[in-house]
Amino acid sequence: MSEPYRADNLLDRVGDAETRQVHYDQEMRRERAILDRQLPLDGGDVLSVGCGRHPGRHLFPRPAFRITGVDLDEAMIAELRESGELDDGMVARAGALPYEPGSFGVVLYRLVLHHVVYQRPLGPVLEEAARLLRPGGALVAMEPGRWHPVGGGLALANRLGLGPVMHGTPDDIPISPRDLVRGARAVGLDPELHAVTFGWRRLPAAAQRALHALDGAGSRPRLAPFGHTLMLIARRP
């Protein structure tokens, strides 16, 4: 479960909802583009862990894909099932998922693991994902990167105990791209890393759109680790 959010933090005073939406829309476009290119699937069973209100239906559309969601909010799971965003779901948490080995073709963590690492090491969670994947399946994770200037700044604020003051919560932990890749390899998966975006939702909209041109180079190995939002695709052999 995420820590309580402090609404009067400093960064939430920068920008407005319309400006932030420019980033969110680009993020979703880029996620789709990368997965369409790197993980072209015709359908299958997807597990969305810590699904929140955006369990990944923009990436895995109906009826070809069946999405099972897990989250700690039972009412939200029910709403998502009723709306069709989820096909099935239950209350559960990463690291203690009650599914049989090899149950899913994709295990998705969309902006989840950077909260998990506040509470526990990533290793057991990645090991669980590898166990739940069928042969040839893939773990897909989108997370804020620590090597981006914004990620580095947030990591420093967290170390100084200023997380809630700066960005509202202590459990928003940008992840090192090296840790993502090494963690996936350690559990027997074959990882690749991409930068989803290089921009930041609090930049002026014109500046964000200018940086969109750089996003197309986000799959270059030397550039990918420095993305604001990273995508890990880690396949089970």
N, C-alpha and C positions, 0 to 999 in steps of 0.2 A: 504494500500500500504506500502511495506517495505521502510525503510529509505535508502538514498544513501549509497552505499558500498565503504569503503575506502580500496583500493587494497593493499596499502603499510603497512598494519597492521602487528604486530609482529608475530602472530600465523601463518599467511600464509607463513612465511619464514621457517616454520618447516615442514619437510616432502615434498613429491612430489605427483603428481597425481596418480601414480601407488600404492603408499603406502596408500593413502586415499581410493582408490578403493577396497582394501582389506576389509576395514570397511564397505563400502557401499554394497558390495556383501553379507557380513555376515548379515547386517541389513535386507536386503530383504529376505534372507533365513529364518531368525528368524521370521520376520513378517508373512511370509507364514505359518511357522510351528505352531505358536501360534494360528493364526486364523483357520487353518485347524482343530486344536484340540479343541479350545474353542468356535468357532462359525462356525460349519460345515453347510454350505449352499449349496443348489443345484443350486441356481440362484436367480435373483431378480433385483431390481432397486437400484442403488447406487448413492448418491450425494457426489461428491468430492469437498469440499469447499477449495478455495485457491489452486486449483489443481496444479498449476505450470506445469512443464514439465513431472512430474511423478504422474499422477492422480490415480494410484492404479490398473492399469490393471494387474500387476503381482500378485495381490491379488484376483481380481475379473475378471477372463478371459471371453472372448467372446467364444461362443454366449450365454452362460448361464446367464451372467450378462450384464445389460445395465447401463453404467456409464454416468451420467450427470455431467459436470464440470462447476464450476464457478470460475472466476478469474477476475482481473482488466485489463489483457492484451488481448484485442480482437483478435489481430493477432495470438497469441499463441493458443487461443481457436479454431480458424479456422484451424490452422495447425494440432492440435490434433484430430479434427473431421475428417480431410482429411486422416490422417494416421491410423485411427481406434482406437486410444487410448481413444477417447471419442466417445460416440454415439450421444450426444447432449451437448450443453453448451451455456453459455451466460456470459456477463459482469455483475458481481454483487459482493457484499462483505458480509462477515459474519456479521450477525446482521440485515441485510436488504435483505433477500432472498425472491424472489417473487413467492414462491411455496405454494400450498395448504396444509393444515394440513394432515398428514398421507400419504404423497406422496412417501415415500421411505422406503425400508427395512433396509438400512444402510446409515448413514451419516458419512462420512470419513473426518477427519482432519489429514493430513499427514504432520507433521512438519509445522504447521500453527499457532496453538494457542499461541506459544511462541512469535510470532510477534504481534498477536492480543492484548495480555495483555499490550503491550507498549502503545497502543492507548485507550483501554477501558477495563472495567471489564469483566471477563469471564462469569459472571452470565447470562446476556442477550443472549449471544451467545449459551451457553449450553441450555438455555430455548428454544431458536429457534430450535435447533437440536431436542430436545424432542418433540416439536410440529410437526416437519416434519416427525417424525418416525411413522410408522404403529405399532399397538400393536404387541409385540414380536420382533420388530426391535431393532437395536443396533447402538449407537454412537461408533465409533472407532477413537481413537486419538493416534498418536505417537508423543512424545514430549521429548526434552532434560530435564533431571531431575536435580533439584537443589541440591538434597542430595548426588549426586555423586561428588567426589572431583573436577572434571573438571567443573561441573555445579556450585558448590559452588564458585570456583575461578572466573568464569565468572560473577556470580551475584555480587561478591565483586567489580570486575572491573567496572561493571555498576554503582554501588552505588557511586563509587569514580569519576564517569564521565570519565572513561578511556575505555569505550566500543569500540569506533571507533579505538583507538590506539592499543588496545589489539587484537580485533577480527573483526574489520572492520565496525561495525554498533552498534548504541545504542539500537536497537530494537530486539536484540537476547536475550530473557529473559528466562533462564531456569525456569521451573515451579515446584513448590513444589508438590510432589505426594499427600500430604494431601489435598492441594487445589483442585487437579483434582478429587479426590474421593468425597470430601465434596461437591464440586460444582455439580457433577452429582447427588448425593443424593438429593440435595436441589431442583432439578427440577423434581424429581420423578422417576429417573432412578436407576437401580440396578447395581452398579459398581463393577468391578474387575480390579486389577492392575497387570501388568507383566513387568519385565525387558526384553527389547528386546536384549540389549547388555550391557556389562560392560566395554568393551574396548573403545579406543579413536582413531579417524582416524589419529591423528598425531603421535601416537606411532610407533616405527619400526614395520615392518610387522611381524617379528618373535614374538615380544611381543604381538601383536594383536592376532595372531593365538594361542598363549599360553592361552590367556584370553577367547578364544572361548569356552574352556571346561567349564568355569564357566557359560556361557550363558544358558546352559541347565537347570540350577537351578533357572532361572529367574522368574519362576512362584511360587516359595516358598514365602509365605506371609511375612516372616521376612526379606527376601533378596530383593524382588522385588522393594521396594521403593528406593533402592540405585543404580539402574541401570543408566547407562549413557543415554540411550534412553528408555523411558517408553512407554508402551501401555496401554491405558485405553479402556476397553470394558464395555459399560454401556447400559444395556438392558431396553427397555420400557416394563413394565408389560402388 
